Amino acid sequence: MSFLRGNAPAPGGVNADKIEMAVTELDTVTDFFNRMVSSCHAKCISTRYAEPDLNKGESVCIDRCVAKFNEVQKKVGEKLQSRGAANAAAGNAATGGFTSL
């Protein structure tokens, strides 16, 4: 019970770097979701809401839009990872394989 010890962190406690990484990841996922919803809504759903539910065409359009959005996000992520790995390898080669602390 850490509240009994004041502000002292528990042994093996929370790592601030991991929390920051988790917050950044949550922000990224939230941004992705909001952009996907906005884009697919504008593309697939009429501004005149005539029915309470999606019709067949809107539903199919949303399914395809979300699938394409996810596929593009995956491809962009893979491309960024490969570029990051190439840049890291080039950086290591330039420093003789040693990294600075």
RASUL-V678008 format. One line per field, one symbol per residue. phi: phi as a letter, one per 40 degrees, with the letter a starting at -180 (. if undefined). psi: psi as a letter, one per 40 degrees, with the letter a starting at -180 (. if undefined). burial: # if it has 9 or more other ideal C-beta (glycine too) atoms within 8 Angstrom, else .. Layout:
# RASUL-V678008
phi: ???
psi: ???
burial: ???
This chain:
# RASUL-V678008
phi: .cccbgccccdgcccccccccccccccccccdcccccccccccbbcccccbcbccdccccccdcccccdccccccccccccccccccccccccccggbbcc
psi: gdeeebehiihfahhdddddddddddddddddddddddddddddhiehgdidiiidddddddddddddddddddddddddddddddddddddddefeiii.
burial: ..................#............#...#..##...#.............##.##..##..##..#..................#..#......
